[in-house]
Amino acid sequence: MPRRILALAAPAAAIAALAAVPATGSASTIVTDRACYTSVYANGKLSYQPITVAVGQANPNTKFMVYGVGGRANYGEGVADAAGNGSTVVTRFSVPGIKPSKGRTITLAVTEFPVGGKSGDTGAVNVKATTLALDLSNKPRAAYSRRTWTMSGLTPLTGSRSMYASWYRGSKLVKRTKLGTANECGYLRVKRSAFPSRKYRKLTLRVHSQKTWSKDAPYLKMTVRVFRRYF
């Protein structure tokens, strides 16, 4: 008899926007607008979620630079106001690859350039970087068996750690279920079947962080299909 095995299409990332949240003043020397940031690889191009940085307690009216220690991020520049506060944006950072990631630590440091004074680092903060990605293991080969799902990258974009899966047949929703709670980088690893039931042979799977899927919010998409092998 023919065996039914699972075929997985490469996941696709759907992004509404990679917009930064405006920074606010802080009593700390250097503060970022979130704990983790997402990189997105799509259509052969890599894009980055901007890192918005607030600098406080700097020398008044002084130029400063925020950069990634060890070359793990580029730099942003700004000028502190009379109260010693300023902000800037770091637009690129080292990524952990294109597969799901728990988050790679990046240290950002601030260097001040006071007029007539000695420049130097005056503060630092650690953030994490991840990748928007979804992976379903191809083992076991039996189509309807439970398999490992690994995902990352949605939480920094949406602010939600709750992960959901929705299966669609064309435009019709077949089933929606909660997968679990991710870490600050949207990383989650669970075991589920690729299909909601044995009734289906081909469906579109969407993973999202809002309870109801929306095309206007970031999500991950994959086609799951069953085919028969005769050998």
N, C-alpha and C positions, 0 to 999 in steps of 0.2 A: 504494500500500500504506500502511496506517496506520503512524505512527511511534510508537515507545515512548519516553516521556519520564518523568522522575522527579517524583514529588510528595513533598514533605517536610512532615511535621506539625511544629508548634511543639514544641521540646524541653521536657521537664519535669524539674525537679530533685527528687530524692528524698533526703531528709535524715533520718538516724537521730537526730542530736542535734548541737547546736552547743555543746559543752561545752568550757570552758577547761581547760588543763593548769595545775595549781597552780604558783605561782611559788616560786622558792627564793631564798635570800639570794645576794648577789653583791658582789664588791669594786668593781664599777662603780657609778656614781652612779644609773643607771637602765637596767634590763634587761627586755626583753619575753620572753614564753615561746616566741615563734616569730618568723620573719622576715616572714611575710605572713599576711593575714587575709582571710576570705571573707565577702562579703555574698550573700544569697540572696533573689531576687525570686520569689515563688510565691503563687498565688491572690490577686494584687493587693496583696500585702503584702511589705514589705522587712524582712528580719531580718539581724542582724549577729553574727559570731563574736566573742565577748568578747576583749578585749586584756588579758591579765593582766600586770601590771607589778610588778617588784621594785625597790625603792629601797634603796640602801646608802650608807654614809658621810654620812648626813644628820645634822643636829644632833640629839642625843639628846632623846627625849620631845617632839618637835616635830611640829606638824601640817604636812602637805604636800598639794599638789595636783598631779596629772599631767593635762595638757591637750594638745589638738591645736593646734599653732601655726597661725595664720591661719584658725582656725575649722574645720579639717579633721577634727576629732574633738571629742567632748564631754569631760568631765573626770571623774576619780575622785579621791576624797580618802582620806587615811589619817593615821595618827600613827606616827612612828618610835619604836622602843623605845629602851631605855637604850644599846643598842649602835649606834643610828643606822640600824636596818633596819626596813623596812615594806613593805607591798604594797597594791595597789588594783586596780580593774578599770575600764577604759574601755569603754563599752557601745555606742557609736555612732561612726561615722566616715564621711567623705565617700567616696562610691562612684564608680567610673569609668563607670557606666552599666550597662545590662543585657546588653551583648554581651561576648564573651570579652575579657579584658584581661591584658596582660603584668604589670600591677601598677602602681598609682599610689603615689608616695612620700608618706608622711605623717610629719611631725616631731612627736614627743611631747616635751614639756618638763616638768620638775618645778620647782615653786615651793615654797619653804619659808617658814613663818610662825613664826619663833622668838619666844617670849615676851620682850618688852622689847628685841627686836632688829629689824633691818631685813629685811623680806621681799624675796625675789627669786628669779630662776631660778638653779638650781645645776647643771643638767645637762640633756642632751637626747639623743634617740636617733631614728634613722629606721627606720620600718617601711613595708611596702607593703600596699595594699588591692586586692583583685580581686573578681570577680563569678563566681558559679557559673553557667556558661553553656556551651552547645554550639551550633556553627553549621556546617552543611554548605552549601557554595555551590551555587546552582541552575544553575551553568554548568560544563561544557557540558550542554545539555539532554538529550543522549542518556543514557538511564537507567543504563546499565552502565559509562559512562566514569568514569575517575578524576577526582575533584574535590577541592577543598580542604576539609579538616576543621580547625576551630579550636575549642579548648576551654580552659577555665580554671576554677580554684576548688576542685578536688578535693584537691590536695596539702595545703593548710593544714588541711583537715578530717581527713585520713587519715594524713598524714605520709609518704606514698609518692609518688615522682615518676614511677613507672612507670604508663603508661596502656594500658588494654586495651579492645578492642571485642568485644562478644558479640552475636550475632544470634539471636533467638528466633522460632520459629513456634509461637504459643500458649505453652505452658510448656516446649516442647522446644528444647534448645540445638541450633542449626544449625552454628555455627562460632564460635571464639574466636581472636583474634589480638592480638599486642602492637602498639600504635601507635607507641610511642617513649618517650622520657624528657622530662618536662616541667621547667620551671624551678621556683623555690621557691613560685610562686603557682599552680602547676598549669597554666601556659600551654604549649600545644603546638599546632603548626601542621604538618599532614602532608597528603599526597595519597593518597587511597584511593578505591576504588569504594564506593558506598553499599550494595552488595549483595555477598555472598560468592561468588555465581555467578549465571549467567543463568537458573537453574532457578526462581528465586523471583520473585514479583510483589508480595508484601507481607510485611514482617517488622518485628519490634520490635528496635530497636538500643539497646543499653545500653553506655555508656562508664563504666568503673570503674577504680580504682587498685590493686585487689588482683587477683591472677592469676585467682581464681575469683570470679564475681559473687555477691554476697549482698544480699538485700533489706534486711538490717539495717545495711548500711554505705552511706555517701553514694555516689550515682551519678547519671548523667545519662541520660535516656531520650528516644528519638525514634522515631516510626513512619515507615518508608520504604516507598513504594508506587510501583508502575509503573502508568500508565494509558495508553491509546491515544488519540492525537489524529488526527482525520481531516481536518484542514485545515492 
